[in-house]
């Protein structure tokens, strides 16, 4: 949310519905237009074009499970 507040375009995703609901609630409270999609990292290539992101940031530890 802090990046969005500073003017960056932010795309969020999580595999857990309860996490998405909590995030969305906080974004609304801050009047931020950030949508959080239900998506796991394996689905990223099928949902975004290559080179869509300038940066990917994993707040949790999901990427340690990524193979390749």
N, CA, C and O atoms as a CHARMM CRD file, in Angstrom:
* protein
*
  272
    1    1 UNK  N      0.81000  -1.18400   0.00000 PROA 1      0.00000
    2    1 UNK  CA     0.00000   0.00000   0.00000 PROA 1      0.00000
    3    1 UNK  C      0.85600   1.25200   0.00000 PROA 1      0.00000
    4    1 UNK  O      0.49700   2.26800  -0.59600 PROA 1      0.00000
    5    2 UNK  N      1.98600   1.16700   0.67300 PROA 2      0.00000
    6    2 UNK  CA     2.86900   2.32900   0.72200 PROA 2      0.00000
    7    2 UNK  C      3.37100   2.70000  -0.67300 PROA 2      0.00000
    8    2 UNK  O      3.50600   3.88400  -0.98200 PROA 2      0.00000
    9    3 UNK  N      3.64600   1.71600  -1.51000 PROA 3      0.00000
   10    3 UNK  CA     4.09200   2.01000  -2.87500 PROA 3      0.00000
   11    3 UNK  C      2.99100   2.69200  -3.66600 PROA 3      0.00000
   12    3 UNK  O      3.25800   3.62900  -4.41800 PROA 3      0.00000
   13    4 UNK  N      1.77000   2.23900  -3.50600 PROA 4      0.00000
   14    4 UNK  CA     0.63700   2.86600  -4.18200 PROA 4      0.00000
   15    4 UNK  C      0.45500   4.30800  -3.71600 PROA 4      0.00000
   16    4 UNK  O      0.17300   5.19400  -4.52300 PROA 4      0.00000
   17    5 UNK  N      0.61500   4.53700  -2.43300 PROA 5      0.00000
   18    5 UNK  CA     0.50100   5.89400  -1.88600 PROA 5      0.00000
   19    5 UNK  C      1.56500   6.82100  -2.46200 PROA 5      0.00000
   20    5 UNK  O      1.36800   8.03500  -2.51700 PROA 5      0.00000
   21    6 UNK  N      2.68200   6.25900  -2.88800 PROA 6      0.00000
   22    6 UNK  CA     3.76600   7.06000  -3.47200 PROA 6      0.00000
   23    6 UNK  C      3.63600   7.19000  -4.98300 PROA 6      0.00000
   24    6 UNK  O      4.51300   7.76000  -5.63300 PROA 6      0.00000
   25    7 UNK  N      2.53400   6.66000  -5.55600 PROA 7      0.00000
   26    7 UNK  CA     2.28000   6.85300  -6.97700 PROA 7      0.00000
   27    7 UNK  C      2.62000   5.68200  -7.88100 PROA 7      0.00000
   28    7 UNK  O      2.43600   5.76800  -9.09500 PROA 7      0.00000
   29    8 UNK  N      3.10700   4.60000  -7.31900 PROA 8      0.00000
   30    8 UNK  CA     3.42700   3.43300  -8.13100 PROA 8      0.00000
   31    8 UNK  C      2.15700   2.66000  -8.48300 PROA 8      0.00000
   32    8 UNK  O      1.21400   2.61000  -7.69300 PROA 8      0.00000
   33    9 UNK  N      2.13900   2.05500  -9.67900 PROA 9      0.00000
   34    9 UNK  CA     1.06500   1.14200 -10.05200 PROA 9      0.00000
   35    9 UNK  C      1.36700  -0.19900  -9.40900 PROA 9      0.00000
   36    9 UNK  O      2.45200  -0.75100  -9.58800 PROA 9      0.00000
   37   10 UNK  N      0.41300  -0.71600  -8.66800 PROA 10     0.00000
   38   10 UNK  CA     0.63200  -1.92900  -7.89300 PROA 10     0.00000
   39   10 UNK  C     -0.41800  -2.97000  -8.25500 PROA 10     0.00000
   40   10 UNK  O     -1.60800  -2.66200  -8.32700 PROA 10     0.00000
   41   11 UNK  N      0.01900  -4.18600  -8.48100 PROA 11     0.00000
   42   11 UNK  CA    -0.85800  -5.33700  -8.69100 PROA 11     0.00000
   43   11 UNK  C     -0.58200  -6.30600  -7.54900 PROA 11     0.00000
   44   11 UNK  O      0.57200  -6.64500  -7.28600 PROA 11     0.00000
   45   12 UNK  N     -1.63000  -6.75000  -6.87200 PROA 12     0.00000
   46   12 UNK  CA    -1.46000  -7.67500  -5.75600 PROA 12     0.00000
   47   12 UNK  C     -2.16900  -8.98500  -6.04000 PROA 12     0.00000
   48   12 UNK  O     -3.17000  -9.03500  -6.75400 PROA 12     0.00000
   49   13 UNK  N     -1.62300 -10.04200  -5.46000 PROA 13     0.00000
   50   13 UNK  CA    -2.26000 -11.35200  -5.60800 PROA 13     0.00000
   51   13 UNK  C     -1.96100 -12.19500  -4.38600 PROA 13     0.00000
   52   13 UNK  O     -0.93100 -12.03700  -3.73000 PROA 13     0.00000
   53   14 UNK  N     -2.88400 -13.09100  -4.09900 PROA 14     0.00000
   54   14 UNK  CA    -2.72700 -14.00700  -2.97400 PROA 14     0.00000
   55   14 UNK  C     -3.56500 -15.23700  -3.28100 PROA 14     0.00000
   56   14 UNK  O     -4.52800 -15.16700  -4.04500 PROA 14     0.00000
   57   15 UNK  N     -3.20000 -16.34600  -2.69300 PROA 15     0.00000
   58   15 UNK  CA    -3.94500 -17.58800  -2.90000 PROA 15     0.00000
   59   15 UNK  C     -5.05200 -17.76900  -1.87500 PROA 15     0.00000
   60   15 UNK  O     -5.91800 -18.62700  -2.04500 PROA 15     0.00000
   61   16 UNK  N     -5.03500 -16.96900  -0.81300 PROA 16     0.00000
   62   16 UNK  CA    -5.97000 -17.14000   0.28600 PROA 16     0.00000
   63   16 UNK  C     -7.04400 -16.04800   0.27300 PROA 16     0.00000
   64   16 UNK  O     -6.73300 -14.85700   0.30800 PROA 16     0.00000
   65   17 UNK  N     -8.28200 -16.46200   0.22400 PROA 17     0.00000
   66   17 UNK  CA    -9.40300 -15.52100   0.16900 PROA 17     0.00000
   67   17 UNK  C     -9.45200 -14.61400   1.39700 PROA 17     0.00000
   68   17 UNK  O     -9.75900 -13.42900   1.26800 PROA 17     0.00000
   69   18 UNK  N     -9.15800 -15.13800   2.57300 PROA 18     0.00000
   70   18 UNK  CA    -9.20300 -14.30700   3.77600 PROA 18     0.00000
   71   18 UNK  C     -8.13700 -13.20900   3.75900 PROA 18     0.00000
   72   18 UNK  O     -8.36200 -12.11000   4.26600 PROA 18     0.00000
   73   19 UNK  N     -6.99100 -13.51100   3.18000 PROA 19     0.00000
   74   19 UNK  CA    -5.92500 -12.49900   3.05700 PROA 19     0.00000
   75   19 UNK  C     -6.33800 -11.40500   2.07100 PROA 19     0.00000
   76   19 UNK  O     -6.07800 -10.22300   2.29700 PROA 19     0.00000
   77   20 UNK  N     -6.98000 -11.80800   0.98400 PROA 20     0.00000
   78   20 UNK  CA    -7.45700 -10.84600  -0.01500 PROA 20     0.00000
   79   20 UNK  C     -8.50700  -9.92300   0.60600 PROA 20     0.00000
   80   20 UNK  O     -8.47600  -8.71100   0.39400 PROA 20     0.00000
   81   21 UNK  N     -9.42500 -10.49200   1.36500 PROA 21     0.00000
   82   21 UNK  CA   -10.46100  -9.68900   2.01600 PROA 21     0.00000
   83   21 UNK  C     -9.85300  -8.68600   2.99200 PROA 21     0.00000
   84   21 UNK  O    -10.26700  -7.52700   3.02500 PROA 21     0.00000
   85   22 UNK  N     -8.88700  -9.11600   3.77700 PROA 22     0.00000
   86   22 UNK  CA    -8.23100  -8.21600   4.74000 PROA 22     0.00000
   87   22 UNK  C     -7.48600  -7.10400   4.02200 PROA 22     0.00000
   88   22 UNK  O     -7.58100  -5.93800   4.40400 PROA 22     0.00000
   89   23 UNK  N     -6.74800  -7.46300   2.98400 PROA 23     0.00000
   90   23 UNK  CA    -6.01100  -6.46800   2.20400 PROA 23     0.00000
   91   23 UNK  C     -6.96900  -5.45500   1.58600 PROA 23     0.00000
   92   23 UNK  O     -6.74900  -4.24700   1.67300 PROA 23     0.00000
   93   24 UNK  N     -8.03100  -5.95600   0.96200 PROA 24     0.00000
   94   24 UNK  CA    -8.99800  -5.08500   0.28300 PROA 24     0.00000
   95   24 UNK  C     -9.65600  -4.12700   1.26700 PROA 24     0.00000
   96   24 UNK  O     -9.87400  -2.96000   0.93800 PROA 24     0.00000
   97   25 UNK  N     -9.97300  -4.59500   2.45600 PROA 25     0.00000
   98   25 UNK  CA   -10.57000  -3.76200   3.49200 PROA 25     0.00000
   99   25 UNK  C     -9.63100  -2.61200   3.85900 PROA 25     0.00000
  100   25 UNK  O    -10.06100  -1.46400   3.97200 PROA 25     0.00000
  101   26 UNK  N     -8.36200  -2.92500   4.04100 PROA 26     0.00000
  102   26 UNK  CA    -7.38600  -1.89000   4.39900 PROA 26     0.00000
  103   26 UNK  C     -7.16700  -0.89600   3.25300 PROA 26     0.00000
  104   26 UNK  O     -7.00600   0.30200   3.48700 PROA 26     0.00000
  105   27 UNK  N     -7.16300  -1.39700   2.01900 PROA 27     0.00000
  106   27 UNK  CA    -6.99000  -0.51400   0.86000 PROA 27     0.00000
  107   27 UNK  C     -8.16700   0.45600   0.74600 PROA 27     0.00000
  108   27 UNK  O     -7.97200   1.63500   0.45000 PROA 27     0.00000
  109   28 UNK  N     -9.38000  -0.03300   0.97800 PROA 28     0.00000
  110   28 UNK  CA   -10.56300   0.83000   0.94400 PROA 28     0.00000
  111   28 UNK  C    -10.49200   1.88700   2.03400 PROA 28     0.00000
  112   28 UNK  O    -10.81300   3.05100   1.79300 PROA 28     0.00000
  113   29 UNK  N    -10.07700   1.49300   3.22800 PROA 29     0.00000
  114   29 UNK  CA    -9.94600   2.44300   4.34200 PROA 29     0.00000
  115   29 UNK  C     -8.96800   3.56500   3.99800 PROA 29     0.00000
  116   29 UNK  O     -9.15600   4.71100   4.40600 PROA 29     0.00000
  117   30 UNK  N     -7.92200   3.22300   3.24400 PROA 30     0.00000
  118   30 UNK  CA    -6.91500   4.21500   2.85700 PROA 30     0.00000
  119   30 UNK  C     -7.27200   4.92000   1.55000 PROA 30     0.00000
  120   30 UNK  O     -6.51700   5.76200   1.06500 PROA 30     0.00000
  121   31 UNK  N     -8.45100   4.56300   0.97300 PROA 31     0.00000
  122   31 UNK  CA    -8.90900   5.14200  -0.29300 PROA 31     0.00000
  123   31 UNK  C     -7.94300   4.86900  -1.43800 PROA 31     0.00000
  124   31 UNK  O     -7.72400   5.72300  -2.29700 PROA 31     0.00000
  125   32 UNK  N     -7.37000   3.67400  -1.44100 PROA 32     0.00000
  126   32 UNK  CA    -6.44900   3.26100  -2.49600 PROA 32     0.00000
  127   32 UNK  C     -7.17500   2.35700  -3.48500 PROA 32     0.00000
  128   32 UNK  O     -8.00100   1.53200  -3.09600 PROA 32     0.00000
  129   33 UNK  N     -6.86400   2.51800  -4.74200 PROA 33     0.00000
  130   33 UNK  CA    -7.46400   1.68200  -5.77300 PROA 33     0.00000
  131   33 UNK  C     -6.50000   0.55900  -6.14100 PROA 33     0.00000
  132   33 UNK  O     -5.88700   0.57400  -7.20800 PROA 33     0.00000
  133   34 UNK  N     -6.37900  -0.39200  -5.26200 PROA 34     0.00000
  134   34 UNK  CA    -5.51800  -1.55000  -5.50000 PROA 34     0.00000
  135   34 UNK  C     -6.40900  -2.77600  -5.44500 PROA 34     0.00000
  136   34 UNK  O     -7.07200  -3.03500  -4.44100 PROA 34     0.00000
  137   35 UNK  N     -6.41500  -3.51600  -6.52400 PROA 35     0.00000
  138   35 UNK  CA    -7.18600  -4.75000  -6.52600 PROA 35     0.00000
  139   35 UNK  C     -6.24500  -5.90700  -6.22000 PROA 35     0.00000
  140   35 UNK  O     -5.12900  -5.96600  -6.73700 PROA 35     0.00000
  141   36 UNK  N     -6.69200  -6.80100  -5.39800 PROA 36     0.00000
  142   36 UNK  CA    -5.91800  -7.99000  -5.06600 PROA 36     0.00000
  143   36 UNK  C     -6.62300  -9.19500  -5.67800 PROA 36     0.00000
  144   36 UNK  O     -7.77700  -9.47600  -5.35300 PROA 36     0.00000
  145   37 UNK  N     -5.93400  -9.90100  -6.55900 PROA 37     0.00000
  146   37 UNK  CA    -6.50100 -11.05100  -7.26200 PROA 37     0.00000
  147   37 UNK  C     -6.17000 -12.35200  -6.54200 PROA 37     0.00000
  148   37 UNK  O     -5.12300 -12.48100  -5.90800 PROA 37     0.00000
  149   38 UNK  N     -7.07500 -13.30500  -6.65300 PROA 38     0.00000
  150   38 UNK  CA    -6.80100 -14.63900  -6.12600 PROA 38     0.00000
  151   38 UNK  C     -5.99700 -15.37400  -7.20100 PROA 38     0.00000
  152   38 UNK  O     -6.52000 -15.73700  -8.25500 PROA 38     0.00000
  153   39 UNK  N     -4.72200 -15.58100  -6.90500 PROA 39     0.00000
  154   39 UNK  CA    -3.80200 -16.12900  -7.89000 PROA 39     0.00000
  155   39 UNK  C     -2.59100 -16.69900  -7.17200 PROA 39     0.00000
  156   39 UNK  O     -2.11600 -16.10500  -6.20400 PROA 39     0.00000
  157   40 UNK  N     -2.08600 -17.82500  -7.62000 PROA 40     0.00000
  158   40 UNK  CA    -0.83900 -18.36900  -7.08600 PROA 40     0.00000
  159   40 UNK  C      0.26900 -18.08600  -8.07800 PROA 40     0.00000
  160   40 UNK  O      0.01300 -17.82100  -9.25300 PROA 40     0.00000
  161   41 UNK  N      1.49400 -18.14300  -7.60300 PROA 41     0.00000
  162   41 UNK  CA     2.62000 -17.74700  -8.45700 PROA 41     0.00000
  163   41 UNK  C      2.72700 -18.55500  -9.73500 PROA 41     0.00000
  164   41 UNK  O      3.18900 -18.02900 -10.74700 PROA 41     0.00000
  165   42 UNK  N      2.32300 -19.79700  -9.72700 PROA 42     0.00000
  166   42 UNK  CA     2.37300 -20.61100 -10.95300 PROA 42     0.00000
  167   42 UNK  C      1.43900 -20.08600 -12.03400 PROA 42     0.00000
  168   42 UNK  O      1.64600 -20.36100 -13.21700 PROA 42     0.00000
  169   43 UNK  N      0.41900 -19.33800 -11.64400 PROA 43     0.00000
  170   43 UNK  CA    -0.55100 -18.80800 -12.59600 PROA 43     0.00000
  171   43 UNK  C     -0.15100 -17.44800 -13.16200 PROA 43     0.00000
  172   43 UNK  O     -0.80100 -16.95900 -14.08500 PROA 43     0.00000
  173   44 UNK  N      0.88600 -16.83600 -12.64000 PROA 44     0.00000
  174   44 UNK  CA     1.29900 -15.50700 -13.09700 PROA 44     0.00000
  175   44 UNK  C      1.56800 -15.48700 -14.60600 PROA 44     0.00000
  176   44 UNK  O      1.05200 -14.59800 -15.28400 PROA 44     0.00000
  177   45 UNK  N      2.34400 -16.41500 -15.16300 PROA 45     0.00000
  178   45 UNK  CA     2.61500 -16.35400 -16.60400 PROA 45     0.00000
  179   45 UNK  C      1.36300 -16.47800 -17.47800 PROA 45     0.00000
  180   45 UNK  O      1.33800 -15.95800 -18.59400 PROA 45     0.00000
  181   46 UNK  N      0.34100 -17.15000 -16.99000 PROA 46     0.00000
  182   46 UNK  CA    -0.88900 -17.30300 -17.76700 PROA 46     0.00000
  183   46 UNK  C     -1.82900 -16.11200 -17.61600 PROA 46     0.00000
  184   46 UNK  O     -2.82200 -16.02100 -18.33900 PROA 46     0.00000
  185   47 UNK  N     -1.54000 -15.20700 -16.70100 PROA 47     0.00000
  186   47 UNK  CA    -2.41600 -14.07400 -16.43800 PROA 47     0.00000
  187   47 UNK  C     -1.79800 -12.71800 -16.75000 PROA 47     0.00000
  188   47 UNK  O     -2.49900 -11.70500 -16.76400 PROA 47     0.00000
  189   48 UNK  N     -0.51100 -12.69100 -16.99800 PROA 48     0.00000
  190   48 UNK  CA     0.17100 -11.44200 -17.31900 PROA 48     0.00000
  191   48 UNK  C      1.12000 -11.67000 -18.49300 PROA 48     0.00000
  192   48 UNK  O      1.72100 -12.73600 -18.62100 PROA 48     0.00000
  193   49 UNK  N      1.24500 -10.66300 -19.33800 PROA 49     0.00000
  194   49 UNK  CA     2.18600 -10.74300 -20.45300 PROA 49     0.00000
  195   49 UNK  C      3.61500 -10.68700 -19.92100 PROA 49     0.00000
  196   49 UNK  O      3.88200 -10.10700 -18.86800 PROA 49     0.00000
  197   50 UNK  N      4.52000 -11.30000 -20.66900 PROA 50     0.00000
  198   50 UNK  CA     5.92700 -11.24400 -20.30900 PROA 50     0.00000
  199   50 UNK  C      6.36100  -9.76900 -20.28100 PROA 50     0.00000
  200   50 UNK  O      5.93600  -8.97800 -21.12300 PROA 50     0.00000
  201   51 UNK  N      7.17600  -9.42100 -19.34400 PROA 51     0.00000
  202   51 UNK  CA     7.68300  -8.05500 -19.15500 PROA 51     0.00000
  203   51 UNK  C      6.59900  -7.07600 -18.70900 PROA 51     0.00000
  204   51 UNK  O      6.78600  -5.86600 -18.83700 PROA 51     0.00000
  205   52 UNK  N      5.47100  -7.56400 -18.19000 PROA 52     0.00000
  206   52 UNK  CA     4.41900  -6.67700 -17.67800 PROA 52     0.00000
  207   52 UNK  C      4.89900  -5.92200 -16.45100 PROA 52     0.00000
  208   52 UNK  O      4.58800  -4.74500 -16.26600 PROA 52     0.00000
  209   53 UNK  N      5.66000  -6.61600 -15.61600 PROA 53     0.00000
  210   53 UNK  CA     6.11500  -6.02700 -14.35700 PROA 53     0.00000
  211   53 UNK  C      7.53200  -5.48900 -14.48300 PROA 53     0.00000
  212   53 UNK  O      8.37600  -6.08700 -15.14900 PROA 53     0.00000
  213   54 UNK  N      7.78400  -4.35900 -13.84000 PROA 54     0.00000
  214   54 UNK  CA     9.14100  -3.85100 -13.69900 PROA 54     0.00000
  215   54 UNK  C      9.82000  -4.52500 -12.51700 PROA 54     0.00000
  216   54 UNK  O     11.04300  -4.66500 -12.47900 PROA 54     0.00000
  217   55 UNK  N      8.99900  -4.94200 -11.54600 PROA 55     0.00000
  218   55 UNK  CA     9.54700  -5.56000 -10.35200 PROA 55     0.00000
  219   55 UNK  C      8.49100  -6.49500  -9.76500 PROA 55     0.00000
  220   55 UNK  O      7.29600  -6.20400  -9.80900 PROA 55     0.00000
  221   56 UNK  N      8.94000  -7.60400  -9.22600 PROA 56     0.00000
  222   56 UNK  CA     8.05400  -8.50600  -8.48800 PROA 56     0.00000
  223   56 UNK  C      8.57600  -8.58600  -7.06400 PROA 56     0.00000
  224   56 UNK  O      9.77400  -8.75300  -6.83700 PROA 56     0.00000
  225   57 UNK  N      7.67400  -8.46700  -6.11800 PROA 57     0.00000
  226   57 UNK  CA     8.03900  -8.46800  -4.71000 PROA 57     0.00000
  227   57 UNK  C      7.17100  -9.49000  -4.00500 PROA 57     0.00000
  228   57 UNK  O      5.94300  -9.42200  -4.07200 PROA 57     0.00000
  229   58 UNK  N      7.79700 -10.42700  -3.33700 PROA 58     0.00000
  230   58 UNK  CA     7.06600 -11.45600  -2.59900 PROA 58     0.00000
  231   58 UNK  C      7.21300 -11.16000  -1.11900 PROA 58     0.00000
  232   58 UNK  O      8.29900 -11.29400  -0.55400 PROA 58     0.00000
  233   59 UNK  N      6.12100 -10.75900  -0.49900 PROA 59     0.00000
  234   59 UNK  CA     6.15700 -10.41100   0.91700 PROA 59     0.00000
  235   59 UNK  C      6.26600 -11.64400   1.79400 PROA 59     0.00000
  236   59 UNK  O      6.77700 -11.57200   2.91200 PROA 59     0.00000
  237   60 UNK  N      5.79200 -12.76800   1.29700 PROA 60     0.00000
  238   60 UNK  CA     5.85900 -14.01600   2.05300 PROA 60     0.00000
  239   60 UNK  C      7.06600 -14.83200   1.63400 PROA 60     0.00000
  240   60 UNK  O      8.14300 -14.28400   1.40000 PROA 60     0.00000
  241   61 UNK  N      6.89200 -16.11600   1.54200 PROA 61     0.00000
  242   61 UNK  CA     8.02300 -16.97100   1.17300 PROA 61     0.00000
  243   61 UNK  C      7.68300 -17.92500   0.03100 PROA 61     0.00000
  244   61 UNK  O      8.36100 -18.94000  -0.13200 PROA 61     0.00000
  245   62 UNK  N      6.65700 -17.63400  -0.76100 PROA 62     0.00000
  246   62 UNK  CA     6.21500 -18.52900  -1.83100 PROA 62     0.00000
  247   62 UNK  C      7.28800 -18.80200  -2.87200 PROA 62     0.00000
  248   62 UNK  O      7.35800 -19.91300  -3.39800 PROA 62     0.00000
  249   63 UNK  N      8.11500 -17.83200  -3.18000 PROA 63     0.00000
  250   63 UNK  CA     9.08500 -18.00700  -4.26300 PROA 63     0.00000
  251   63 UNK  C     10.13500 -19.07100  -3.95100 PROA 63     0.00000
  252   63 UNK  O     10.78800 -19.56900  -4.86800 PROA 63     0.00000
  253   64 UNK  N     10.30900 -19.42200  -2.70900 PROA 64     0.00000
  254   64 UNK  CA    11.29700 -20.46400  -2.41500 PROA 64     0.00000
  255   64 UNK  C     10.83900 -21.81100  -2.95300 PROA 64     0.00000
  256   64 UNK  O     11.64100 -22.73500  -3.09300 PROA 64     0.00000
  257   65 UNK  N      9.53400 -21.92600  -3.25900 PROA 65     0.00000
  258   65 UNK  CA     9.00000 -23.16900  -3.80300 PROA 65     0.00000
  259   65 UNK  C      8.99200 -23.18800  -5.32400 PROA 65     0.00000
  260   65 UNK  O      8.69600 -24.22100  -5.92400 PROA 65     0.00000
  261   66 UNK  N      9.31100 -22.06500  -5.95900 PROA 66     0.00000
  262   66 UNK  CA     9.26000 -21.96900  -7.41500 PROA 66     0.00000
  263   66 UNK  C     10.43700 -22.71100  -8.04000 PROA 66     0.00000
  264   66 UNK  O     11.58400 -22.55400  -7.62200 PROA 66     0.00000
  265   67 UNK  N     10.13500 -23.50500  -9.03000 PROA 67     0.00000
  266   67 UNK  CA    11.18700 -24.22200  -9.76700 PROA 67     0.00000
  267   67 UNK  C     11.32200 -23.58400 -11.14600 PROA 67     0.00000
  268   67 UNK  O     10.48900 -23.80600 -12.02500 PROA 67     0.00000
  269   68 UNK  N     12.37500 -22.79100 -11.32900 PROA 68     0.00000
  270   68 UNK  CA    12.58700 -22.16000 -12.60400 PROA 68     0.00000
  271   68 UNK  C     11.88000 -20.87200 -12.67700 PROA 68     0.00000
  272   68 UNK  O     11.94700 -20.18800 -13.69900 PROA 68     0.00000
